Structure formats: C-alpha cells, structure tokens
Amino acid sequence: MLSHHLESALKDLKDLIAITESDIQDIKVAKHDPQFDRLSIKEEKLKSFEAKKAMIDHEISSLMTSNTNVQLQDLINAEQHILLDELKIELSKLREVNKEYAKLVVIVSNLYNTFLERLVPTEMQGYNKVASKNSSILQVRV
C-alpha cells in the first residue's frame, strides 16, 4: 500500500511541476487567463498530494509502531527507497519552480502597481493609500 501512495503522490507532484512550468511560460508572454483557468486544477492536485502525503505518513508510522526494534531502512523495500528518494527530488524541483514563478509574479505585480500609481496618483492617509484629490487624469461626467 505504501508503494501505491508513493507512486500516486509522485504523479501529483509531477503534475504540479508541469502546471507551474506552464504558468511560468504564460506569465512571460502575458497570458494571464490560462493561469487563472489552471488555478482550480492546481488546487485540486495540491489537496490530493497533501492527502496522499498524510497516507504515506500513516503507513510509515504504522510500520514503525508495529516493528519497534527495526529501523525504517530495513522496513521498506528497495522500490520504496527509490520512490522516497524520487519524492524528495521532485519536492525540491517543485520548490525551485515555485520560487521562479513567485519572482515573476512579484515583478508583474510591481509593474501593474506602478502603472496604476501613474494613472491614479495616490497619497498616504495614515496607513492607507487613497486616490489623490489632484488626480486630473480621471474625470467622471454625468
């Protein structure tokens, strides 16, 4: 059962990496709608991975409690060792891909905020930014 949960968790991780890599490609060419369309899929994959990780933790915990005198390395077979190593590699890869995506999101966010600030100048009132009374670029006519 542990092998099945490991394989399934690996598939979810690889899917999350692929989705995030697609998001990176789309943000580079300003295609924002596909990113928003994939958001629900990404959330589902993340929840699925978290559930499978909990099952993996439970399986390992059960093995450890039923075999208190045996080390974990001796409780799992070679295939499971390989799957755990691969899981670690994929988690590291997901971290790096997410870091790259986060950098791009911050850059784009700052760009849009700068454009907005130039279109609608703001001033600080306490801790809040509010539209400046002198913003003459926008006028409302009734």
C-alpha positions as protocol buffer text, in pm:
chain_id: "A"
residue {
  index: 1
  type: MET
  ca { x: 0 y: 0 z: 0 }
}
residue {
  index: 2
  type: LEU
  ca { x: 289 y: 236 z: 77 }
}
residue {
  index: 3
  type: SER
  ca { x: 427 y: 193 z: -275 }
}
residue {
  index: 4
  type: HIS
  ca { x: 90 y: 282 z: -425 }
}
residue {
  index: 5
  type: HIS
  ca { x: 65 y: 602 z: -216 }
}
residue {
  index: 6
  type: LEU
  ca { x: 423 y: 698 z: -306 }
}
residue {
  index: 7
  type: GLU
  ca { x: 362 y: 649 z: -678 }
}
residue {
  index: 8
  type: SER
  ca { x: 39 y: 844 z: -664 }
}
residue {
  index: 9
  type: ALA
  ca { x: 199 y: 1130 z: -469 }
}
residue {
  index: 10
  type: LEU
  ca { x: 483 y: 1141 z: -723 }
}
residue {
  index: 11
  type: LYS
  ca { x: 233 y: 1172 z: -1007 }
}
residue {
  index: 12
  type: ASP
  ca { x: 62 y: 1464 z: -830 }
}
residue {
  index: 13
  type: LEU
  ca { x: 398 y: 1634 z: -774 }
}
residue {
  index: 14
  type: LYS
  ca { x: 497 y: 1595 z: -1137 }
}
residue {
  index: 15
  type: ASP
  ca { x: 160 y: 1736 z: -1244 }
}
residue {
  index: 16
  type: LEU
  ca { x: 206 y: 2035 z: -1011 }
}
residue {
  index: 17
  type: ILE
  ca { x: 551 y: 2097 z: -1155 }
}
residue {
  index: 18
  type: ALA
  ca { x: 417 y: 2080 z: -1512 }
}
residue {
  index: 19
  type: ILE
  ca { x: 132 y: 2319 z: -1431 }
}
residue {
  index: 20
  type: THR
  ca { x: 368 y: 2566 z: -1265 }
}
residue {
  index: 21
  type: GLU
  ca { x: 608 y: 2547 z: -1559 }
}
residue {
  index: 22
  type: SER
  ca { x: 313 y: 2627 z: -1789 }
}
residue {
  index: 23
  type: ASP
  ca { x: 227 y: 2920 z: -1564 }
}
residue {
  index: 24
  type: ILE
  ca { x: 586 y: 3046 z: -1595 }
}
residue {
  index: 25
  type: GLN
  ca { x: 573 y: 3028 z: -1974 }
}
residue {
  index: 26
  type: ASP
  ca { x: 236 y: 3204 z: -1983 }
}
residue {
  index: 27
  type: ILE
  ca { x: 334 y: 3483 z: -1744 }
}
residue {
  index: 28
  type: LYS
  ca { x: 641 y: 3554 z: -1958 }
}
residue {
  index: 29
  type: VAL
  ca { x: 417 y: 3626 z: -2259 }
}
residue {
  index: 30
  type: ALA
  ca { x: 140 y: 3795 z: -2055 }
}
residue {
  index: 31
  type: LYS
  ca { x: -116 y: 3519 z: -2100 }
}
residue {
  index: 32
  type: HIS
  ca { x: -294 y: 3551 z: -1768 }
}
residue {
  index: 33
  type: ASP
  ca { x: -626 y: 3381 z: -1844 }
}
residue {
  index: 34
  type: PRO
  ca { x: -477 y: 3031 z: -1887 }
}
residue {
  index: 35
  type: GLN
  ca { x: -308 y: 3070 z: -1548 }
}
residue {
  index: 36
  type: PHE
  ca { x: -639 y: 3152 z: -1385 }
}
residue {
  index: 37
  type: ASP
  ca { x: -803 y: 2861 z: -1567 }
}
residue {
  index: 38
  type: ARG
  ca { x: -542 y: 2620 z: -1427 }
}
residue {
  index: 39
  type: LEU
  ca { x: -576 y: 2751 z: -1072 }
}
residue {
  index: 40
  type: SER
  ca { x: -857 y: 2514 z: -974 }
}
residue {
  index: 41
  type: ILE
  ca { x: -667 y: 2217 z: -1120 }
}
residue {
  index: 42
  type: LYS
  ca { x: -358 y: 2321 z: -928 }
}
residue {
  index: 43
  type: GLU
  ca { x: -555 y: 2348 z: -604 }
}
residue {
  index: 44
  type: GLU
  ca { x: -705 y: 2001 z: -658 }
}
residue {
  index: 45
  type: LYS
  ca { x: -363 y: 1850 z: -724 }
}
residue {
  index: 46
  type: LEU
  ca { x: -224 y: 2016 z: -414 }
}
residue {
  index: 47
  type: LYS
  ca { x: -506 y: 1883 z: -195 }
}
residue {
  index: 48
  type: SER
  ca { x: -464 y: 1540 z: -350 }
}
residue {
  index: 49
  type: PHE
  ca { x: -90 y: 1545 z: -280 }
}
residue {
  index: 50
  type: GLU
  ca { x: -144 y: 1654 z: 80 }
}
residue {
  index: 51
  type: ALA
  ca { x: -394 y: 1369 z: 134 }
}
residue {
  index: 52
  type: LYS
  ca { x: -153 y: 1116 z: -16 }
}
residue {
  index: 53
  type: LYS
  ca { x: 133 y: 1250 z: 192 }
}
residue {
  index: 54
  type: ALA
  ca { x: -82 y: 1203 z: 503 }
}
residue {
  index: 55
  type: MET
  ca { x: -148 y: 842 z: 396 }
}
residue {
  index: 56
  type: ILE
  ca { x: 226 y: 787 z: 341 }
}
residue {
  index: 57
  type: ASP
  ca { x: 297 y: 927 z: 687 }
}
residue {
  index: 58
  type: HIS
  ca { x: 31 y: 700 z: 834 }
}
residue {
  index: 59
  type: GLU
  ca { x: 168 y: 391 z: 658 }
}
residue {
  index: 60
  type: ILE
  ca { x: 523 y: 463 z: 772 }
}
residue {
  index: 61
  type: SER
  ca { x: 403 y: 534 z: 1124 }
}
residue {
  index: 62
  type: SER
  ca { x: 212 y: 205 z: 1129 }
}
residue {
  index: 63
  type: LEU
  ca { x: 520 y: 18 z: 1011 }
}
residue {
  index: 64
  type: MET
  ca { x: 734 y: 183 z: 1277 }
}
residue {
  index: 65
  type: THR
  ca { x: 491 y: 114 z: 1563 }
}
residue {
  index: 66
  type: SER
  ca { x: 436 y: -249 z: 1464 }
}
residue {
  index: 67
  type: ASN
  ca { x: 812 y: -308 z: 1433 }
}
residue {
  index: 68
  type: THR
  ca { x: 966 y: -104 z: 1714 }
}
residue {
  index: 69
  type: ASN
  ca { x: 1303 y: -281 z: 1706 }
}
residue {
  index: 70
  type: VAL
  ca { x: 1362 y: -238 z: 1332 }
}
residue {
  index: 71
  type: GLN
  ca { x: 1500 y: 72 z: 1157 }
}
residue {
  index: 72
  type: LEU
  ca { x: 1289 y: 232 z: 881 }
}
residue {
  index: 73
  type: GLN
  ca { x: 1554 y: 149 z: 619 }
}
residue {
  index: 74
  type: ASP
  ca { x: 1501 y: -219 z: 696 }
}
residue {
  index: 75
  type: LEU
  ca { x: 1120 y: -198 z: 696 }
}
residue {
  index: 76
  type: ILE
  ca { x: 1078 y: -74 z: 341 }
}
residue {
  index: 77
  type: ASN
  ca { x: 1188 y: -249 z: 24 }
}
residue {
  index: 78
  type: ALA
  ca { x: 1426 y: -123 z: -245 }
}
residue {
  index: 79
  type: GLU
  ca { x: 1143 y: 6 z: -466 }
}
residue {
  index: 80
  type: GLN
  ca { x: 1004 y: 212 z: -179 }
}
residue {
  index: 81
  type: HIS
  ca { x: 1351 y: 353 z: -107 }
}
residue {
  index: 82
  type: ILE
  ca { x: 1375 y: 461 z: -470 }
}
residue {
  index: 83
  type: LEU
  ca { x: 1027 y: 614 z: -461 }
}
residue {
  index: 84
  type: LEU
  ca { x: 1107 y: 807 z: -141 }
}
residue {
  index: 85
  type: ASP
  ca { x: 1429 y: 939 z: -297 }
}
residue {
  index: 86
  type: GLU
  ca { x: 1241 y: 1039 z: -611 }
}
residue {
  index: 87
  type: LEU
  ca { x: 975 y: 1208 z: -397 }
}
residue {
  index: 88
  type: LYS
  ca { x: 1247 y: 1412 z: -228 }
}
residue {
  index: 89
  type: ILE
  ca { x: 1394 y: 1514 z: -565 }
}
residue {
  index: 90
  type: GLU
  ca { x: 1054 y: 1613 z: -706 }
}
residue {
  index: 91
  type: LEU
  ca { x: 970 y: 1816 z: -392 }
}
residue {
  index: 92
  type: SER
  ca { x: 1297 y: 2003 z: -433 }
}
residue {
  index: 93
  type: LYS
  ca { x: 1221 y: 2063 z: -801 }
}
residue {
  index: 94
  type: LEU
  ca { x: 871 y: 2191 z: -715 }
}
residue {
  index: 95
  type: ARG
  ca { x: 1025 y: 2429 z: -462 }
}
residue {
  index: 96
  type: GLU
  ca { x: 1261 y: 2571 z: -724 }
}
residue {
  index: 97
  type: VAL
  ca { x: 989 y: 2605 z: -988 }
}
residue {
  index: 98
  type: ASN
  ca { x: 759 y: 2776 z: -738 }
}
residue {
  index: 99
  type: LYS
  ca { x: 1040 y: 3013 z: -641 }
}
residue {
  index: 100
  type: GLU
  ca { x: 1091 y: 3111 z: -1005 }
}
residue {
  index: 101
  type: TYR
  ca { x: 716 y: 3159 z: -1055 }
}
residue {
  index: 102
  type: ALA
  ca { x: 689 y: 3369 z: -739 }
}
residue {
  index: 103
  type: LYS
  ca { x: 966 y: 3600 z: -862 }
}
residue {
  index: 104
  type: LEU
  ca { x: 781 y: 3656 z: -1188 }
}
residue {
  index: 105
  type: VAL
  ca { x: 452 y: 3718 z: -1006 }
}
residue {
  index: 106
  type: VAL
  ca { x: 617 y: 3984 z: -789 }
}
residue {
  index: 107
  type: ILE
  ca { x: 770 y: 4152 z: -1093 }
}
residue {
  index: 108
  type: VAL
  ca { x: 438 y: 4160 z: -1280 }
}
residue {
  index: 109
  type: SER
  ca { x: 254 y: 4279 z: -970 }
}
residue {
  index: 110
  type: ASN
  ca { x: 502 y: 4564 z: -923 }
}
residue {
  index: 111
  type: LEU
  ca { x: 467 y: 4657 z: -1289 }
}
residue {
  index: 112
  type: TYR
  ca { x: 87 y: 4676 z: -1267 }
}
residue {
  index: 113
  type: ASN
  ca { x: 103 y: 4867 z: -939 }
}
residue {
  index: 114
  type: THR
  ca { x: 344 y: 5117 z: -1096 }
}
residue {
  index: 115
  type: PHE
  ca { x: 111 y: 5165 z: -1394 }
}
residue {
  index: 116
  type: LEU
  ca { x: -185 y: 5211 z: -1165 }
}
residue {
  index: 117
  type: GLU
  ca { x: 7 y: 5461 z: -950 }
}
residue {
  index: 118
  type: ARG
  ca { x: 89 y: 5663 z: -1260 }
}
residue {
  index: 119
  type: LEU
  ca { x: -271 y: 5657 z: -1382 }
}
residue {
  index: 120
  type: VAL
  ca { x: -431 y: 5726 z: -1045 }
}
residue {
  index: 121
  type: PRO
  ca { x: -185 y: 5901 z: -816 }
}
residue {
  index: 122
  type: THR
  ca { x: -228 y: 5810 z: -451 }
}
residue {
  index: 123
  type: GLU
  ca { x: -126 y: 5962 z: -123 }
}
residue {
  index: 124
  type: MET
  ca { x: -95 y: 5817 z: 222 }
}
residue {
  index: 125
  type: GLN
  ca { x: -362 y: 5891 z: 481 }
}
residue {
  index: 126
  type: GLY
  ca { x: -229 y: 5721 z: 790 }
}
residue {
  index: 127
  type: TYR
  ca { x: -153 y: 5366 z: 681 }
}
residue {
  index: 128
  type: ASN
  ca { x: -391 y: 5369 z: 384 }
}
residue {
  index: 129
  type: LYS
  ca { x: -327 y: 5473 z: 27 }
}
residue {
  index: 130
  type: VAL
  ca { x: -610 y: 5677 z: -121 }
}
residue {
  index: 131
  type: ALA
  ca { x: -656 y: 5840 z: -460 }
}
residue {
  index: 132
  type: SER
  ca { x: -509 y: 6185 z: -464 }
}
residue {
  index: 133
  type: LYS
  ca { x: -753 y: 6474 z: -489 }
}
residue {
  index: 134
  type: ASN
  ca { x: -530 y: 6618 z: -756 }
}
residue {
  index: 135
  type: SER
  ca { x: -564 y: 6324 z: -992 }
}
residue {
  index: 136
  type: SER
  ca { x: -678 y: 6504 z: -1303 }
}
residue {
  index: 137
  type: ILE
  ca { x: -638 y: 6216 z: -1545 }
}
residue {
  index: 138
  type: LEU
  ca { x: -967 y: 6058 z: -1443 }
}
residue {
  index: 139
  type: GLN
  ca { x: -1282 y: 6262 z: -1458 }
}
residue {
  index: 140
  type: VAL
  ca { x: -1638 y: 6145 z: -1416 }
}
residue {
  index: 141
  type: ARG
  ca { x: -1904 y: 6317 z: -1623 }
}
residue {
  index: 142
  type: VAL
  ca { x: -2271 y: 6265 z: -1572 }
}
